[in-house]
Amino acid sequence: MQTLFNTIGIIGKPSDPSIAETLSVLYDYLKHKLYRVIVAQDSVQFIQDKAAETCALHNIGQHCDLVIAIGGDGTFLSVARAIATYDVPLIGINLGRLGFLVDISPNELPDKLHSILQGHYKEEKRYLLRTKIIRNGQVIHEETAVNEVAIHRWVTPSMIEIITKIDNIFLNSQRSDGLIISTPTGSTAYSLSAGGPILHPALNALVLVPLNPHTLSNRSIVIDDSAEIEISFCQTKQINALVTCDQIQIPEVLISDKILIKKDPKPIRILHPEGHDFFQILRNKLNWSSSYSTQSNVIKP
């Protein structure tokens, strides 16, 4: 497989000076290989080249045919949302902790990046969730999420009472601290911490995970990702709820509001090095089977 990337965007976590060395190495390598390189405006401070071409994060996908995010999964999520509408592939270089999405380490540069730029890669498509807050029949806020949409009780010691409908069919009502609606990508994030199942990224599915439900029989449920989810509240007194889309907060959601959640039709495209293995990532990040050798297929004593 051969491909050609002419213009490459670089985006790092602007509040983290530790990205400076990796970002500079990456920039110098790409310039040496005669690529046109555009650096996000809030990351250009880490580049020595004062003539470096820059662009705002929300526009960088318009000018590039490949984007590289440097940082952790949080940085990757922010970049993914920013470029999703442009159908631009994304590569992640991991300077964070877990790193389920950013799977190239700095010490693997430039070898793995060189292979990808030559067309030797595995491409994945990951879908986002689009959330709409409806008040008095009008959309008052709209946001996207790569990992999950979460509804939380906010500024109240009481549980919130949530009604969930799937494709306008009543699923259940629950008293809980909230509800997580997660994509397969997000199933290894907040959803996992709340006791939800891990979904393989290739599944066309979503998972609904209750947060500390009052009824212990209220469990996670996996549904088809083509469904539209409607969340409403059934409190008799006014309380506020907090909705988060990845790291983006939508505060002051009222009990009279409705929350509509549906898969966005445009996926993000992630490029992995050849040999990318989701199960190996799970073993490494979650410390599974540490005594098992895949080379000899035996349990180490």
C-alpha positions in Angstrom: 0.0 0.0 0.0 1.3 3.4 -1.0 0.1 6.8 0.1 1.3 10.4 0.0 1.1 13.0 2.7 2.2 16.4 1.6 1.2 18.7 4.5 1.4 17.5 8.1 0.0 19.2 11.2 1.7 18.9 14.6 -0.3 19.5 17.8 1.0 19.1 21.3 -0.4 19.8 24.8 0.4 23.5 25.2 0.5 23.5 29.0 3.1 20.8 29.2 6.7 21.9 28.5 7.9 18.2 28.6 6.6 17.9 25.0 9.2 20.4 23.7 12.0 17.8 23.0 9.7 15.3 21.2 7.9 18.1 19.3 11.2 19.6 18.1 12.6 16.3 17.0 9.4 15.5 15.1 9.4 18.9 13.5 13.0 18.8 12.4 12.6 15.2 11.0 9.6 16.2 8.9 11.3 19.4 7.6 14.4 17.4 6.7 12.2 15.0 4.7 10.8 18.1 2.9 7.2 17.9 4.2 5.2 21.0 4.6 4.7 21.3 8.4 2.1 23.3 10.1 2.3 23.7 13.9 -0.7 24.5 16.1 -0.5 28.1 17.4 -0.5 27.1 21.0 2.4 24.6 20.4 4.7 26.7 18.2 6.4 28.1 21.4 8.3 24.8 21.6 9.8 25.1 18.1 13.1 26.8 17.6 12.3 27.7 14.0 10.9 31.3 14.2 9.7 30.9 10.6 7.5 27.9 11.4 4.1 27.9 9.8 1.3 28.0 12.3 -2.5 27.6 12.4 -5.3 27.6 15.0 -6.2 24.2 16.2 -9.8 24.4 15.0 -8.6 25.1 11.4 -5.6 22.9 11.1 -7.5 20.0 9.6 -8.5 22.2 6.7 -4.9 22.7 5.6 -3.4 19.3 6.3 -3.7 15.8 5.0 -2.2 14.2 8.1 -2.2 15.4 11.8 0.1 14.2 14.6 -0.9 14.7 18.2 1.8 14.6 20.9 0.8 14.0 24.5 -1.7 11.7 26.2 -5.1 10.5 25.4 -6.6 13.8 26.5 -4.6 15.7 23.9 -5.6 13.1 21.3 -9.3 13.5 22.1 -9.1 17.3 21.8 -7.4 17.0 18.4 -9.7 14.4 17.2 -12.8 16.5 17.9 -11.1 19.5 16.2 -10.3 17.7 12.9 -13.3 15.3 12.7 -15.2 17.3 10.1 -12.2 17.4 7.7 -11.7 13.6 7.2 -8.0 13.9 8.0 -6.1 10.9 9.5 -4.6 11.2 12.9 -1.5 9.7 14.5 -0.8 9.8 18.3 2.6 10.0 20.0 2.4 9.0 23.6 3.8 11.3 26.3 1.0 10.5 28.8 0.4 7.7 31.2 -2.0 5.0 29.9 -2.2 5.9 26.2 -4.9 3.6 24.7 -5.1 5.9 21.7 -1.6 7.3 21.3 0.4 4.2 20.5 3.8 5.5 19.3 6.4 6.2 22.0 9.1 8.9 21.5 11.9 6.3 21.4 10.2 4.7 18.4 10.6 7.9 16.4 11.4 8.2 13.6 11.3 4.5 12.5 7.6 3.8 13.0 6.6 7.2 11.7 8.7 6.7 8.6 6.9 3.4 7.9 3.5 5.1 8.3 4.5 7.9 6.0 5.5 5.3 3.4 2.1 3.8 3.5 2.7 0.9 5.9 0.0 1.4 8.5 -3.3 0.0 9.9 -6.2 2.4 9.7 -9.1 2.4 12.1 -12.3 4.4 12.0 -13.7 5.5 15.4 -17.1 7.2 15.6 -18.0 10.2 17.8 -21.2 10.9 19.7 -23.1 14.1 19.1 -25.0 15.5 22.0 -27.8 18.1 21.9 -29.4 19.8 24.9 -33.0 20.6 24.1 -34.9 23.3 26.1 -38.4 24.4 25.2 -38.1 22.6 21.9 -34.9 24.4 20.9 -31.3 23.2 20.7 -29.4 25.3 23.3 -26.1 23.5 23.2 -24.4 20.9 20.9 -21.1 19.1 21.5 -19.2 16.0 20.3 -17.4 13.3 22.3 -15.0 10.6 21.2 -15.0 8.7 24.5 -18.3 9.3 26.3 -21.1 11.5 27.3 -21.8 11.5 31.0 -24.7 12.9 33.0 -23.9 13.7 36.6 -25.8 15.1 39.6 -24.4 18.6 40.2 -24.3 20.7 43.4 -26.7 18.4 45.2 -26.2 15.6 47.7 -29.3 13.8 46.2 -29.4 11.3 43.5 -30.9 12.3 40.2 -33.8 10.5 38.6 -33.1 9.7 34.9 -35.5 8.4 32.3 -33.8 6.7 29.3 -35.4 6.0 25.9 -33.8 4.2 23.0 -35.2 5.2 19.6 -38.1 6.7 21.4 -38.8 3.4 23.2 -38.8 3.5 27.0 -35.8 1.6 28.5 -35.9 2.4 32.2 -35.9 5.0 34.9 -33.2 5.0 37.5 -32.1 6.9 40.6 -28.4 7.2 40.6 -25.4 9.6 40.6 -25.6 9.7 36.8 -25.2 7.8 33.6 -22.4 7.2 31.1 -23.0 6.7 27.4 -19.8 5.4 26.0 -18.4 4.5 22.5 -16.1 1.4 22.1 -13.2 3.9 22.2 -14.4 5.2 25.6 -15.0 1.8 27.0 -11.4 1.7 28.4 -11.9 5.2 30.0 -14.5 6.5 32.4 -16.9 3.7 31.6 -14.3 1.1 32.6 -13.7 2.9 35.9 -17.5 2.8 36.6 -17.6 -1.0 36.0 -18.6 -1.1 32.4 -17.5 -3.7 29.9 -14.6 -3.3 27.5 -15.8 -3.1 23.9 -13.6 -4.0 20.9 -13.1 -0.8 18.8 -14.5 -2.6 15.7 -18.0 -3.1 17.3 -20.9 -1.1 16.1 -22.1 -0.6 19.7 -22.6 1.8 22.6 -22.7 1.0 26.3 -24.9 2.7 28.9 -23.3 2.5 32.4 -25.1 3.7 35.5 -23.2 5.6 38.2 -23.8 4.3 41.7 -27.4 3.2 41.0 -29.9 3.0 43.9 -31.1 -0.3 42.6 -28.3 -2.9 42.5 -30.0 -4.8 39.6 -29.5 -1.7 37.4 -26.6 -2.9 35.2 -24.7 -1.8 32.1 -26.4 -2.4 28.8 -24.9 -2.6 25.3 -27.0 -1.3 22.4 -26.5 -0.8 18.6 -24.7 2.4 17.8 -27.3 3.5 15.2 -29.8 4.2 18.1 -30.7 7.6 19.3 -30.6 7.9 23.1 -32.9 10.4 24.9 -32.3 11.3 28.5 -34.8 13.3 30.6 -35.4 13.8 34.3 -38.4 13.1 36.5 -37.6 15.1 39.7 -40.5 16.9 41.3 -38.2 19.7 42.4 -35.6 21.7 40.5 -32.0 20.5 40.6 -29.2 21.0 38.1 -27.3 18.3 36.3 -23.9 18.4 34.7 -23.3 16.9 31.2 -19.7 16.2 30.1 -18.5 15.3 26.6 -15.0 14.0 27.1 -13.4 16.9 29.0 -16.0 19.5 27.8 -18.5 20.5 30.6 -22.1 21.6 29.9 -23.3 22.9 33.3 -26.7 24.0 34.4 -28.8 21.4 32.6 -32.3 21.7 34.0 -34.7 19.0 34.9 -37.0 20.2 32.1 -34.3 19.7 29.5 -33.9 16.7 27.2 -30.5 15.3 26.2 -30.3 13.6 22.7 -27.3 11.5 22.0 -26.5 9.9 18.6 -23.5 8.7 16.7 -22.0 11.3 14.4 -22.0 10.2 10.8 -18.3 11.3 10.3 -15.7 9.1 12.0 -12.2 10.0 12.9 -9.4 8.1 11.1 -6.6 6.8 13.3 -3.4 5.5 11.7 -1.5 2.8 13.7 1.8 1.2 13.0 1.7 -2.1 11.3 1.3 -4.9 13.8 -1.0 -2.8 16.0 -2.7 -5.3 18.4 -5.6 -4.1 20.6 -5.4 -7.1 22.9 -1.7 -6.5 23.4 -2.5 -2.9 24.4 -5.0 -4.1 26.9 -2.5 -6.6 28.4 0.2 -3.9 28.6 -2.0 -1.0 30.0 -4.1 -3.1 32.4 -1.2 -5.4 33.5 -3.0 -8.5 32.4 -1.2 -11.9 32.1 2.1 -10.5 33.3 3.5 -14.0 33.9 2.5 -15.3 30.5 5.0 -15.4 27.7 3.4 -15.1 24.2 6.7 -16.2 22.7 6.8 -19.6 24.3 3.1 -19.9 25.3 4.0 -20.9 28.9 3.3 -19.5 32.3 6.5 -18.2 33.8 7.2 -19.5 37.3 
